[in-house]
């Protein structure tokens, strides 16, 4: 050895020597006391054991080559020791990384499904399932066991379907997510489903919801002075809460006291106090709202108001210097005003408090990579686009699927919207006590965009399939 390297060799042996001896000693201890008689006999003589290979970070699963399939007890023991030392932490990290990735992708659910020799993890994003990655069977089993422990479920019991929940915490992002766990036995083993009950609102972006520039401007203007009432309507699953939270996200902050009351809490918003309404605890919206008002709030979000008393309390709050945002069931914007009036709320209060109302639906977005021109345009489609004999631009339908859309033909969902602000037309109609049809006609005369117009525009620009548009907003009335 050249003289210059001798110091290095001495140094290396000094460092590695004690570690090596410690490992050897621990291995002996484990073999002789922890696992007397050596491991491996339970596997049967000559039976091949496949080394569990953790999947790499790029999502591929490394199958052990044939040469790595060993029967030697010594190797197995070494693996067991190594695994017991590091594996638990590694698998917890895998689980954490998977949940963090799902949250970052704004997924609502994670599915971990057993297959013949691997587990497949999938995320549901925008209502569509997409593959995340595969795990070796053993890793998948361990991930499942970790989740069961976190959800206080019996790890040993694999024969029954069970539900639980846990709070997942990510200190790096400040995320605390209430996660519902469902484990069910299946043909190939246990299947796991995780659902996020409150996703972080920080991932929401008002620019990605499919709103027109005018609408975004109107929304931003309506929250500029944080007082008044904003209502968002649509059927269940139309993305109302998402719209509401993208608004709240813009106003909430350390200097603003934001309180939400919902059943259940769907998004988590930092710097906000969030209350879940629970009928079994005897908390109703109206009671919750009354309590909230004593807490000196600036901004209040009320999820899905139904009873007239809640609306009245909310309107009173919005008239006394609070910004109140709420969702409700209503077909369209005219219908929102008609419902409010039917609750015997004074027209003057409505005029003074309501700033903006929004009605919306969700439709699927065609995959731009594999969509195909729609050749079979039937009579309904022609009626929907308002065919007048002139040439129609290309309309598109979902294609066969590709990598980009995870073979579904769609890349998510977008909102279809209409909105009204408290302008002269609405004010006069309210004060006059006119019929809903009068307002509808007045708005049409002024050329105010309706749900139908927005959906039609998204069809004509090739973003949305005409069948989806018809299903969500119907025909031009
Ligand atoms: Zn595609």
Boltz pocket constraint, residues with backbone or C-beta under 6 A from the ligand:
constraints:
  - pocket:
      binder: B
      contacts: [[A, 367], [A, 368], [A, 369], [A, 370], [A, 371], [A, 401], [A, 402], [A, 403], [A, 404], [A, 405], [A, 406], [A, 407], [A, 408], [A, 409], [A, 410]]
      max_distance: 6.0
